[in-house]
Amino acid sequence: MGVPSAGPRPSNRHRRRQSPVVGIILVIVGMVVLFGAGYGLSRIIQGSSGGGESASSTAATGGQTTAAPEPEPCVTVTVTPGAGLPSASQVTTNVYNATDRAGLAASTAEALQVRGFVIDKIDNDPLSKTITGVAEIRHGPSGESAAQLMAFYLPDAELVDDGRKDATIDTVLGAAFTEVAAQSEVDAAMAAPSPSPSGPGCSAPAATTGESTSPESS
């Protein structure tokens, strides 16, 4: 007859003691895995969100980056200085003397009348200005082209926009004035072709003979 067993075998008791330890380890490993998976998922979501914004931005510009605007063109063309100006018979001018030379306005008015201008008043300068140059040609917006025509007859004269309402001009003779240009010289100057920049990309042209100035700068 065999001897009864005193209890569980040692190997079984050892396995029972290991079971709680293994369970704890598995729980810890599971938590680490879950944490890593959650962190990775959050990074993926953030990356997708940023990519969506970038895609939206690209879509808003038609899938292309905005190119820098092309420069405005500027070309040089040949112009005729007298083109578009009125004839002398269409211009009414007052002739004023701003010098101490007696009779200068009257003699100059006669020369201008011979060239076709309509003469109105002949007198001393009503503004009593001291003009050291050839002349001042005073005009308003309506008389600008008339003043430009007169400038061909008085080379180096200064055009002054005084804001008058009508199309008349004042030809005010200065100290440097000598005589009215001959008609042949005027015709040649008005017909001579000259280069001129044209186009929206051109800078403002430099000042030339016959350019208007305001009364303050005269």
Buried (B, 14 or more C-beta within 10 A) or exposed (E): EEEEEEEEEEEEEEEEEEEEEEEEEEEEEEEEEEEEEEEEEEEEEEEEEEEEEEEEEEEEEEEEEEEEEEEEEEEEEEEEBBEEBEEBEBBBBBBBBBBEEEEBBEBBBEBBBEBEBEBEBBEBBEBEEEBEBBBBBBBBEEBBBBBBBBBBBBBEBBBBBBEBEEBBBBBBBBBEBEEBBEBEEBEEBBEEEEEBEBEEEBEEEEEEBBEBEEEEEB
